[in-house]
């Protein structure tokens, strides 16, 4: 009787994930603790990036949010649902990748370029292979150019009223 009333609800509350359903991605039983540790390490390592850089601001913002969710929620399902960014095991891989990227960004120092630096532009006139799309948009409709001209000349209201078509009468 005791097991049915007390132990069973406790076992049901602490559901254990059996598989991620993703080949090569194993279940991490203590995913919440791993995520909290990774997010704290990320926030510590990103301090080496200058404060005014967009990369640092972005990483700090989403890492703080994810850390807060992991600290508030005890259950892996709740963390996954609240973040909406995949399974906790995927989040662990993302956090590990972000830590690697922070190291590379510090090494590469892309924000250390002087303001007066001029980049040399190398033009390549080689033909584009046929299997690569050119991504050139088609011509715009004639009506677009008429509207643009009306905006430039200040006669937009006249162009709109003249282009309105009368609706057919309902019989």
N, C-alpha and C positions, 0 to 999 in steps of 0.2 A: 504494500500500500504506500509506504513512504517513497519508494522509488518512482511510482507512478505520479505522485503529487509533487515531489520536489526535484528529483534528479532528472527526470525526463524533460521538463521545461528548460532546465539548465543546459542539457545536452543539445536541445533543439536551438537554443539561443546562440550557442557557440558553434555554428555550422563550420565544418571543415571543407575546404575546397579540395576536390579530388583531382581535377585536371583543369588546365586553362583552355583546352580545346585548340591550342595552337602548337603545331609541331615544333619541337625544339625549345619550347618555353615551359620550364618546369614550374610547379607550384612552389611558392615561397610561404612557408607556414607562419613566419613572423614578419609578413610584408609591411605591416604598419610601422613596426619598430625600425625596419630597414629604411623605409621611406623617410621617416623623421630624421634618422641619422644622415641620410644622403642630402636632404633638403637643408639641414643645418650646415653641413660641410659646404654645400653650394653657396649658401649665403656668406659663409666665411671666406671662401676663395674668390668670390666675385668682387670683394673689397679691393683687390689688386688692380681692378679696372677703374679708370677715372670716373668720378661721380657723375659728370655731365654727359657721359656717353649713353646713347640710346640702347646699346646692347646691355649695359649694366642695369639700366632702369627696367628694361623688359624682363630680364632674368630675375631680378629682385622681386618684381611685381608678381609674376606667376608663381615663383617659388614660395614667397610668403603666403600667398593664397592657398597653395597646396599644403604647405606645412600646417597652416591654421586648421584646415579641414582634417588632416591626419591627427592633429592633437585633440580636436573636438570629438571625432568619431572613434569608437573602439572597434567596430566591425568592418571587415574588409568590403563587404557588400555595400555598406553605407558610404564608404570612401569612394568606391567606384561610381555609385549613383550620384553622389553630390558633385564630384569632379567632372563626370561625363567625358573622360578622356581615355577610356579603355580600362583594362584590367589592372590590378595593382602590380602584377608582374611586368606588364608593359610600362607602367609608370616608373618602376625600378630601373628598367633598361634605359628609359628616356633620361632619368636623373643621372645615371652613370655616364651616358653619352654627353650630357650637358657639362659634367665635370671635366671630361676629356676636352671638350670644345673650349672651355674656359682656359685650360692650360695652353691650348694652341693659340687662342686669341691673345693671351698675355705674351706668348713667344713671338707671334707675328706683329703685334703692336700696330694694328691698322689705324689707330687714332693718333699715332705719333707722326703723321705726315705734316710737314710745315705748310702754312697757309699759302706761301708763294710758290709751292711746288707745281711744276707744269708737267703733265703727263704727255709723253710722245705718242701720237696716234699713228698707227701703222695701218695703211689701207691695203687691202688685198683684193685685187680685181679678178681673182680666180673664179671660174664659173661654178655655180652651185650645182652639186649633183642632182639628178632628176628625182632621186628618192627622198630628197629633203624638200619639204614644202616651203614656199617663199613667204607665206603669210602676208600677202599684199591684199588689202581689202578691195572689194569691187567699187565701182563708181557709186556715188551717193545719188539718190533720186533727185530729179529736177526740182521737185517741190521744196526740198531742203535749201537749194540755192535761192529760190524765190523768197522763202521765209527769211533767210540770212540777209538778203538785199533789203527786204522790208524793214528789218530791225535796224540796219545801218542807216536807212533813209528816214526812219521815223514814221513809216506808213504801215506799221504792222497791223493796226486795227482794220484798215482798209483791205489789206491782203487777206485777213482772216474772214471778214464778212463776204468778200468776193469768192472765196474758195469754199464757203459753206454750200452744201448741196441740200436741196429741200427733200425732206422725207416724203415718201409716197403716202398718199392718203389711205387710211384704213377704211375698207369698204365692208 
